[in-house]
Amino acid sequence: MQTKCPISTALSKDGGFRMIFLNSTAAVEELRSIHKLSRTMTAALGRSATACAIMGKMLKEEGGSVTLRIDGGGPAGKIVCVADSGGNVRACCDNPSVELPANALGKLDVGGAVGKEGSVYVVKDLGFGEPYVGFCKLVSGEIAEDITEYFTVSEQTPTVCSLGVRVGQDGEVRGAGGFILQLMPGANDFITPIIQANIDDMPSLSQLIADGKDADDIFKYVYGEVEYSVLERAEIEYKCSCSKEKYAKALLSLGSQELKEMRDDGAPAEIVCQFCNKKYIFSTQELDGLYNQALEKAKRLNAEENADEE
């Protein structure tokens, strides 16, 4: 399935307001299809994946990645999303089939599914040194408010996050997307209330996307009379980085004893990727080979330790 999604960045003329908008409809529909999500969880995981993709695109270092983990104590369980520096994203959750009645506003009860007795965790791995880890307490479990709180509290960056997923009665995604708007150093204090008022007056973001509005339309809604320029137009997609080689390394890290037990069971080992549901089968011969590698590695480490002691 084609999951290419347009993502665009715009900057106000004075350089004080940067906004990244993503139409994630195709990626969220792919996400729904892979995980067989309920309508409520399509909205919950779709919003989270959209935010994570934008946060990935915000990374300055190529090859970096951002992991967004939300654990609110609700029936959805943990939500985990990972995006690379290009914005390509993958996501999963503990309980994809959770469905709840509509909330008091008649909308999908994302906050009820996620819960709000927990935290948002963000891990940024820039490819060198220790990863940056930030977190904040959940505000509502509705995701957008929680992402806004994270940037304000953990990164001390005034931010507005808007996310939306419109799901049809048949479960299919009609429109999904979001934007993150941040105040840059030196932002004009007189412009801030103007942009905030524009955002407050906007129609539903998911409805705008479902109606075919594109990045330029959304930028005009947000910036209004404030002059801006589009800095970049690109595409992201739902993209998993799993491979048999990576899972072989993971098995090898279990150590020789556990690999021996797996081999001695006399049956192939099956591993299913939590992000894309792809299955990887390791035959008994492959398990035997990994076991022998683990033995050799253990012998080599022991020899090195003995040499150091001498």
QUIWO-V106358 format. One record per pair of residues at least 6 apart in sequence whose C-alpha atoms are under 7 Angstrom apart, sorted by the first residue. I is the first residue (numbers start at 1). J is the second residue. D is the distance in whole Angstrom. If there is no record, write none. Layout:
i=I j=J d=D
i=I j=J d=D
This chain:
i=3 j=26 d=5
i=3 j=27 d=5
i=3 j=30 d=7
i=3 j=237 d=5
i=3 j=238 d=6
i=4 j=26 d=7
i=4 j=235 d=6
i=4 j=236 d=6
i=4 j=237 d=5
i=5 j=23 d=6
i=5 j=24 d=5
i=5 j=26 d=6
i=5 j=27 d=7
i=5 j=235 d=5
i=5 j=236 d=5
i=5 j=237 d=6
i=6 j=22 d=6
i=6 j=23 d=6
i=6 j=234 d=6
i=6 j=235 d=4
i=6 j=236 d=7
i=7 j=21 d=6
i=7 j=22 d=4
i=7 j=23 d=7
i=7 j=233 d=6
i=7 j=234 d=5
i=7 j=235 d=6
i=7 j=236 d=7
i=8 j=20 d=6
i=8 j=21 d=5
i=8 j=22 d=7
i=8 j=215 d=7
i=8 j=232 d=6
i=8 j=233 d=4
i=8 j=234 d=6
i=9 j=19 d=6
i=9 j=20 d=4
i=9 j=21 d=6
i=9 j=230 d=6
i=9 j=231 d=6
i=9 j=232 d=5
i=9 j=233 d=7
i=10 j=18 d=6
i=10 j=19 d=5
i=10 j=20 d=6
i=10 j=228 d=7
i=10 j=229 d=6
i=10 j=230 d=4
i=10 j=231 d=5
i=11 j=17 d=6
i=11 j=18 d=5
i=11 j=19 d=6
i=11 j=228 d=5
i=11 j=229 d=6
i=11 j=230 d=6
i=11 j=231 d=7
i=12 j=18 d=7
i=12 j=226 d=7
i=12 j=227 d=6
i=12 j=228 d=4
i=12 j=229 d=6
i=13 j=227 d=5
i=13 j=228 d=5
i=13 j=229 d=7
i=16 j=183 d=6
i=16 j=184 d=5
i=16 j=185 d=6
i=16 j=186 d=6
i=16 j=187 d=4
i=16 j=188 d=6
i=17 j=181 d=7
i=17 j=182 d=6
i=17 j=183 d=5
i=17 j=184 d=6
i=17 j=187 d=7
i=18 j=181 d=6
i=18 j=182 d=5
i=18 j=183 d=7
i=18 j=184 d=7
i=19 j=179 d=7
i=19 j=180 d=6
i=19 j=181 d=4
i=19 j=182 d=6
i=20 j=54 d=7
i=20 j=179 d=5
i=20 j=180 d=6
i=20 j=181 d=7
i=21 j=178 d=6
i=21 j=179 d=4
i=21 j=180 d=7
i=21 j=215 d=6
i=22 j=177 d=5
i=22 j=178 d=6
i=22 j=179 d=6
i=23 j=176 d=6
i=23 j=177 d=4
i=23 j=178 d=7
i=24 j=50 d=6
i=24 j=176 d=5
i=24 j=177 d=5
i=25 j=173 d=7
i=25 j=175 d=5
i=25 j=176 d=4
i=25 j=177 d=6
i=27 j=237 d=6
i=27 j=238 d=5
i=28 j=46 d=5
i=28 j=176 d=7
i=29 j=172 d=7
i=29 j=173 d=5
i=32 j=42 d=6
i=34 j=276 d=6
i=34 j=277 d=7
i=35 j=96 d=7
i=36 j=96 d=7
i=37 j=96 d=5
i=37 j=97 d=6
i=38 j=96 d=6
i=38 j=97 d=5
i=38 j=98 d=6
i=38 j=99 d=6
i=39 j=99 d=7
i=39 j=167 d=6
i=39 j=171 d=6
i=40 j=98 d=7
i=40 j=99 d=6
i=40 j=100 d=7
i=40 j=108 d=6
i=40 j=109 d=6
i=40 j=110 d=6
i=41 j=96 d=6
i=41 j=97 d=7
i=41 j=98 d=6
i=43 j=110 d=7
i=43 j=165 d=5
i=44 j=110 d=5
i=46 j=165 d=7
i=47 j=143 d=7
i=47 j=163 d=6
i=47 j=164 d=6
i=47 j=165 d=7
i=48 j=143 d=6
i=49 j=81 d=6
i=49 j=89 d=7
i=49 j=91 d=6
i=50 j=177 d=6
i=50 j=178 d=6
i=51 j=178 d=7
i=52 j=68 d=6
i=52 j=81 d=6
i=52 j=82 d=7
i=52 j=83 d=6
i=53 j=83 d=5
i=53 j=87 d=4
i=53 j=88 d=6
i=53 j=89 d=5
i=54 j=87 d=6
i=56 j=65 d=6
i=56 j=66 d=6
i=56 j=83 d=5
i=56 j=84 d=5
i=56 j=85 d=5
i=56 j=86 d=6
i=56 j=87 d=5
i=57 j=85 d=5
i=57 j=86 d=5
i=57 j=87 d=5
i=59 j=85 d=6
i=61 j=85 d=7
i=61 j=126 d=6
i=62 j=85 d=6
i=63 j=84 d=7
i=63 j=85 d=6
i=63 j=126 d=7
i=63 j=127 d=6
i=64 j=84 d=6
i=64 j=85 d=5
i=64 j=125 d=5
i=64 j=126 d=4
i=64 j=127 d=5
i=65 j=83 d=6
i=65 j=84 d=4
i=65 j=85 d=6
i=65 j=124 d=6
i=65 j=125 d=5
i=65 j=126 d=6
i=66 j=82 d=6
i=66 j=83 d=5
i=66 j=84 d=6
i=66 j=122 d=7
i=66 j=123 d=6
i=66 j=124 d=4
i=66 j=125 d=6
i=67 j=81 d=6
i=67 j=82 d=4
i=67 j=83 d=7
i=67 j=122 d=6
i=67 j=123 d=5
i=67 j=124 d=7
i=68 j=80 d=6
i=68 j=81 d=5
i=68 j=82 d=6
i=68 j=121 d=6
i=68 j=122 d=5
i=68 j=123 d=7
i=69 j=79 d=6
i=69 j=80 d=5
i=69 j=81 d=6
i=69 j=120 d=6
i=69 j=121 d=5
i=69 j=122 d=6
i=70 j=78 d=6
i=70 j=79 d=5
i=70 j=80 d=7
i=70 j=119 d=6
i=70 j=120 d=5
i=70 j=121 d=6
i=71 j=77 d=6
i=71 j=78 d=5
i=71 j=79 d=6
i=71 j=118 d=6
i=71 j=119 d=6
i=71 j=120 d=7
i=72 j=114 d=5
i=72 j=115 d=4
i=72 j=116 d=5
i=72 j=117 d=5
i=72 j=118 d=4
i=72 j=119 d=6
i=72 j=138 d=7
i=72 j=141 d=7
i=73 j=114 d=7
i=73 j=115 d=5
i=73 j=116 d=7
i=73 j=117 d=6
i=73 j=118 d=6
i=74 j=112 d=7
i=74 j=113 d=5
i=74 j=114 d=5
i=74 j=115 d=4
i=75 j=98 d=7
i=75 j=113 d=5
i=75 j=114 d=7
i=76 j=93 d=7
i=76 j=94 d=6
i=76 j=95 d=5
i=76 j=96 d=7
i=76 j=98 d=6
i=76 j=113 d=5
i=76 j=114 d=5
i=77 j=93 d=7
i=77 j=94 d=5
i=77 j=95 d=6
i=77 j=114 d=7
i=78 j=93 d=6
i=78 j=94 d=6
i=79 j=92 d=6
i=79 j=93 d=4
i=79 j=94 d=7
i=80 j=91 d=6
i=80 j=92 d=6
i=80 j=93 d=6
i=81 j=89 d=7
i=81 j=90 d=6
i=81 j=91 d=4
i=81 j=92 d=7
i=82 j=89 d=6
i=82 j=90 d=5
i=82 j=91 d=6
i=83 j=89 d=4
i=83 j=90 d=7
i=86 j=236 d=7
i=87 j=236 d=5
i=88 j=236 d=5
i=88 j=237 d=5
i=88 j=238 d=6
i=88 j=239 d=6
i=89 j=237 d=7
i=89 j=238 d=5
i=89 j=239 d=6
i=90 j=238 d=6
i=90 j=239 d=6
i=90 j=240 d=6
i=90 j=275 d=6
i=91 j=275 d=6
i=92 j=274 d=6
i=92 j=275 d=5
i=100 j=109 d=6
i=101 j=109 d=7
i=102 j=108 d=5
i=102 j=109 d=5
i=103 j=109 d=5
i=110 j=141 d=7
i=110 j=142 d=6
i=111 j=140 d=6
i=111 j=141 d=4
i=111 j=142 d=5
i=114 j=141 d=5
i=115 j=141 d=5
i=116 j=138 d=5
i=116 j=139 d=6
i=116 j=140 d=5
i=116 j=141 d=5
i=117 j=138 d=7
i=118 j=137 d=6
i=118 j=138 d=6
i=119 j=135 d=7
i=119 j=136 d=6
i=119 j=137 d=4
i=119 j=138 d=5
i=120 j=135 d=5
i=120 j=136 d=5
i=120 j=137 d=6
i=120 j=138 d=6
i=121 j=134 d=6
i=121 j=135 d=4
i=121 j=136 d=7
i=122 j=133 d=6
i=122 j=134 d=5
i=122 j=135 d=6
i=123 j=131 d=6
i=123 j=132 d=6
i=123 j=133 d=5
i=123 j=134 d=7
i=124 j=131 d=5
i=124 j=132 d=5
i=124 j=133 d=6
i=125 j=131 d=4
i=125 j=132 d=7
i=134 j=154 d=6
i=135 j=150 d=6
i=135 j=154 d=6
i=136 j=150 d=5
i=136 j=153 d=7
i=136 j=154 d=7
i=138 j=146 d=6
i=139 j=145 d=7
i=139 j=146 d=5
i=140 j=146 d=7
i=144 j=161 d=5
i=144 j=162 d=5
i=144 j=163 d=6
i=145 j=161 d=7
i=147 j=161 d=7
i=148 j=159 d=6
i=148 j=160 d=6
i=148 j=161 d=5
i=151 j=157 d=5
i=151 j=158 d=7
i=151 j=159 d=6
i=152 j=158 d=5
i=152 j=159 d=6
i=157 j=182 d=7
i=158 j=182 d=6
i=158 j=183 d=6
i=159 j=180 d=7
i=159 j=181 d=6
i=159 j=182 d=4
i=159 j=183 d=7
i=160 j=180 d=6
i=160 j=181 d=5
i=160 j=182 d=6
i=161 j=179 d=6
i=161 j=180 d=5
i=161 j=181 d=6
i=162 j=178 d=5
i=162 j=179 d=5
i=162 j=180 d=7
i=163 j=177 d=6
i=163 j=178 d=4
i=163 j=179 d=7
i=164 j=176 d=6
i=164 j=177 d=6
i=164 j=178 d=6
i=164 j=205 d=6
i=164 j=206 d=5
i=165 j=175 d=6
i=165 j=176 d=4
i=165 j=177 d=7
i=165 j=206 d=5
i=166 j=173 d=6
i=166 j=174 d=5
i=166 j=175 d=5
i=166 j=176 d=6
i=166 j=206 d=5
i=166 j=207 d=7
i=167 j=173 d=5
i=167 j=174 d=6
i=168 j=174 d=6
i=174 j=210 d=6
i=175 j=206 d=5
i=175 j=207 d=7
i=175 j=209 d=5
i=175 j=210 d=4
i=176 j=206 d=5
i=176 j=209 d=7
i=177 j=206 d=7
i=195 j=222 d=6
i=195 j=223 d=6
i=198 j=221 d=6
i=198 j=222 d=5
i=198 j=224 d=7
i=199 j=222 d=5
i=202 j=221 d=7
i=240 j=275 d=7
i=240 j=276 d=6
i=244 j=280 d=6
i=252 j=290 d=6
i=252 j=294 d=6
i=255 j=294 d=6
i=256 j=291 d=5
i=256 j=294 d=5
i=256 j=295 d=6
i=259 j=287 d=7
i=259 j=291 d=5
i=260 j=291 d=6
i=263 j=284 d=6
i=263 j=287 d=6
i=263 j=288 d=6
i=266 j=284 d=6
i=267 j=284 d=6
i=268 j=281 d=7
i=268 j=282 d=5
i=268 j=283 d=4
i=268 j=284 d=5
i=269 j=281 d=6
i=269 j=282 d=5
i=269 j=283 d=7
i=270 j=279 d=7
i=270 j=280 d=6
i=270 j=281 d=5
i=270 j=282 d=6
i=271 j=279 d=6
i=271 j=280 d=5
i=271 j=281 d=7
i=272 j=278 d=6
i=272 j=279 d=4
i=272 j=280 d=6
i=273 j=279 d=7
